[in-house]
Amino acid sequence: MTVDVRLRLAAGRAVAAERMPYLRVALFAMTPALTTAVPTSAVDAGWRMYANPAFVATLSVDEAAAVWLHEAGHLLHDHAARWAALAEPAERHPLWNAAGDAVINESLRQAGFELPVRGVHWEDVPGAEPGMLTEQLYRLLSRGSTPDPDDCGSGAGGPPRPWEEPGGGVDDGRAVLIRRRVAEDIRAAGDAPAALRRFADETLSPRVDWRRELRSVVRRSRATVAGASDYTFGRVARRAAATPGIVLPALRAPRTFRLDLVVDTSGSMSAARLGRALAELRGITGALRGVAVRVICCDAGAGPPRRVRSVGDVVLTGGGGTDMRVGIAAAAGSRPRADLVVIATDGDTPWPGGPPPANPRARYVALLVDGPRPGVPEWMHEIVIDGAR
């Protein structure tokens, strides 16, 4: 039985690599491990795939290939790190697992694979549409009924499970290299499912110059605030004691740098564009420490400013028309005032005629996620994401 099961798994991996050759590097970086502790299959953060021998014995070779590809999908999409970025309660992880399953299963379905069990698909999520991100599906699942997916292990997020082997496996540094190599192979192939093409774009995009430009703007804006100093009579200066009868103000420490992100969630922002915007904003804010970040979702109307610990906390709302003027005005009117306002949009919007009177001193950046567009005001710093589509 064990020999037959191992051969079935080996044959399944070979078929998966043959039918989706651009995933070959990821598939052969994974290590199979048989265990009865999981009902079907799962994967850990060290890229070990666990499979129940009795389950594997029921699979055809094509079904075994689909299982390999499904678990590899959690690793390639880095669902573990993205779940950690959300900072959600642990008991909500099954919803995240289900959302990730839906994204992966759609890719498998587009490639002609059928899973041995139906699993979760986007049509099982009320309000979902093809091409949505895992974060979007997770938020939709949070509002309604919950599918009951298998636990895909720490490779899909959360702490190591009791049945996972400790230590070893693929470390974080090697995982980054594997993802980059797979992304390059996907781009070279040109016929991968949409979710995998988006993965390739997001993985390879950090090499372009515009991202360094955005980081530079954030750093300069933050340095201006950090270098600002003021005096307060709320605390007496130490040297005042040496000058009887004279009260000197104390130097006040620089305040917290405040960043507002206005995210275009209108109907013209496709899932790919929105995913690119959120991925890049997540990269910028993730590198900052001691920064107060608020997010405002905006289509023809602006949602309430929400303080977030990371861009992964963003609740995406909208889907109607586009008017970034109301989002910019909402940011300007929020208190405490922001030092930097980044507007992530495809540019298909009217713009305000001048800096908002409520906060004219803030720096405003238009982050265009669909290439250059006319009409961006001169008083805004315009940054175009190369290769957006």
Secondary structure, 3 states (H helix, E strand, C coil): CHHHHHHHHHHHHHHHHHHCHHHHHHHHHCEEEECCCCCCEEECCCCEEEECHHHHHCCCHHHHHHHHHHHHHHHHCCHHHHHHHHCCCHHHHHHHHHHHHHHHHHHHHHCCCCCCCCCCCHHHCCCCCCCCCHHHHHHHHHHCCCCCCCCCCHHHCCCCCCCCCCCCCCCHHHHHHHHHHHHHHHHHHCCCCHHHHHHHHHHHHHHCHHHHHHHHHHHHHHHHHHHCCEEEEEEECHHHHHCCCCCCEEEECCCCEEEEEEEECCCCCCHHHHHHHHHHHHHHHHCCCCEEEEEEEECCCECCCEEECCHHHCCCCCCCCCCHHHHHHHHHHCCCCCCEEEEEECCCCCCCCCCCCCCCCCEEEEEECCCCCCCCCCCCEEEECCCCC
